Amino acid sequence: MKLVFAEGDDGLIYINGRLRRRAQRLQRGGRVSITELPGVDHPMHRTWMRPSVLAALSEALAEIDATG
Protein backbone atom coordinates (compact mmCIF):
# COMPACT_ATOMS: atom_id res chain seq x y z
CA MET A 1 0.00 0.00 0.00
CA LYS A 2 1.31 3.40 -0.91
CA LEU A 3 0.16 6.47 1.03
CA VAL A 4 0.77 9.84 -0.64
CA PHE A 5 0.42 13.03 1.38
CA ALA A 6 0.74 16.73 0.69
CA GLU A 7 3.47 18.43 2.66
CA GLY A 8 2.37 18.87 6.28
CA ASP A 9 -0.94 17.07 5.70
CA ASP A 10 -2.99 16.39 8.84
CA GLY A 11 -3.05 12.66 8.04
CA LEU A 12 0.73 12.52 7.96
CA ILE A 13 0.94 14.46 11.21
CA TYR A 14 -1.50 11.97 12.76
CA ILE A 15 0.51 8.97 11.56
CA ASN A 16 3.76 10.45 12.83
CA GLY A 17 2.23 11.49 16.15
CA ARG A 18 0.00 8.55 17.00
CA LEU A 19 0.99 5.60 14.81
CA ARG A 20 4.72 6.14 14.30
CA ARG A 21 5.95 2.76 15.55
CA ARG A 22 3.31 0.77 13.71
CA ALA A 23 3.86 2.78 10.50
CA GLN A 24 7.62 2.28 10.73
CA ARG A 25 7.18 -1.45 11.26
CA LEU A 26 4.86 -1.70 8.25
CA GLN A 27 7.28 0.30 6.12
CA ARG A 28 10.25 -1.88 7.15
CA GLY A 29 8.22 -4.96 6.26
CA GLY A 30 7.45 -3.52 2.83
CA ARG A 31 3.69 -3.51 3.40
CA VAL A 32 3.33 0.28 3.38
CA SER A 33 5.24 3.14 1.83
CA ILE A 34 4.57 6.72 2.84
CA THR A 35 5.44 9.61 0.56
CA GLU A 36 5.23 13.30 1.45
CA LEU A 37 5.15 15.59 -1.57
CA PRO A 38 7.07 18.78 -0.81
CA GLY A 39 5.48 22.05 -1.86
CA VAL A 40 2.06 20.50 -2.46
CA ASP A 41 -0.90 21.85 -0.50
CA HIS A 42 -3.78 19.50 0.32
CA PRO A 43 -6.44 21.20 -1.85
CA MET A 44 -3.83 21.57 -4.66
CA HIS A 45 -4.33 25.30 -5.12
CA ARG A 46 -0.69 25.46 -6.26
CA THR A 47 -1.57 24.38 -9.77
CA TRP A 48 2.07 24.33 -10.85
CA MET A 49 2.65 21.46 -8.38
CA ARG A 50 -0.10 19.25 -9.80
CA PRO A 51 2.25 17.40 -12.19
CA SER A 52 4.23 16.08 -9.20
CA VAL A 53 1.00 14.80 -7.64
CA LEU A 54 0.00 13.08 -10.88
CA ALA A 55 3.47 11.55 -11.17
CA ALA A 56 3.27 10.18 -7.61
CA LEU A 57 -0.19 8.74 -8.23
CA SER A 58 0.88 7.23 -11.55
CA GLU A 59 3.85 5.60 -9.82
CA ALA A 60 1.57 4.17 -7.12
CA LEU A 61 -0.82 2.77 -9.75
CA ALA A 62 2.08 1.28 -11.71
CA GLU A 63 3.26 -0.50 -8.54
CA ILE A 64 -0.22 -1.94 -8.03
CA ASP A 65 -0.38 -3.04 -11.66
CA ALA A 66 3.06 -4.69 -11.43
CA THR A 67 2.14 -6.68 -8.35
CA GLY A 68 -1.24 -7.74 -9.69
C-alpha positions as CSV (number, residue, x, y, z in Angstrom):
1,M,0.0,0.0,0.0
2,K,1.3,3.4,-0.9
3,L,0.2,6.5,1.0
4,V,0.8,9.8,-0.6
5,F,0.4,13.0,1.4
6,A,0.7,16.7,0.7
7,E,3.5,18.4,2.7
8,G,2.4,18.9,6.3
9,D,-0.9,17.1,5.7
10,D,-3.0,16.4,8.8
11,G,-3.1,12.7,8.0
12,L,0.7,12.5,8.0
13,I,0.9,14.5,11.2
14,Y,-1.5,12.0,12.8
15,I,0.5,9.0,11.6
16,N,3.8,10.5,12.8
17,G,2.2,11.5,16.1
18,R,0.0,8.5,17.0
19,L,1.0,5.6,14.8
20,R,4.7,6.1,14.3
21,R,6.0,2.8,15.6
22,R,3.3,0.8,13.7
23,A,3.9,2.8,10.5
24,Q,7.6,2.3,10.7
25,R,7.2,-1.5,11.3
26,L,4.9,-1.7,8.2
27,Q,7.3,0.3,6.1
28,R,10.3,-1.9,7.1
29,G,8.2,-5.0,6.3
30,G,7.4,-3.5,2.8
31,R,3.7,-3.5,3.4
32,V,3.3,0.3,3.4
33,S,5.2,3.1,1.8
34,I,4.6,6.7,2.8
35,T,5.4,9.6,0.6
36,E,5.2,13.3,1.5
37,L,5.1,15.6,-1.6
38,P,7.1,18.8,-0.8
39,G,5.5,22.1,-1.9
40,V,2.1,20.5,-2.5
41,D,-0.9,21.8,-0.5
42,H,-3.8,19.5,0.3
43,P,-6.4,21.2,-1.9
44,M,-3.8,21.6,-4.7
45,H,-4.3,25.3,-5.1
46,R,-0.7,25.5,-6.3
47,T,-1.6,24.4,-9.8
48,W,2.1,24.3,-10.8
49,M,2.6,21.5,-8.4
50,R,-0.1,19.2,-9.8
51,P,2.2,17.4,-12.2
52,S,4.2,16.1,-9.2
53,V,1.0,14.8,-7.6
54,L,0.0,13.1,-10.9
55,A,3.5,11.5,-11.2
56,A,3.3,10.2,-7.6
57,L,-0.2,8.7,-8.2
58,S,0.9,7.2,-11.6
59,E,3.8,5.6,-9.8
60,A,1.6,4.2,-7.1
61,L,-0.8,2.8,-9.7
62,A,2.1,1.3,-11.7
63,E,3.3,-0.5,-8.5
64,I,-0.2,-1.9,-8.0
65,D,-0.4,-3.0,-11.7
66,A,3.1,-4.7,-11.4
67,T,2.1,-6.7,-8.3
68,G,-1.2,-7.7,-9.7
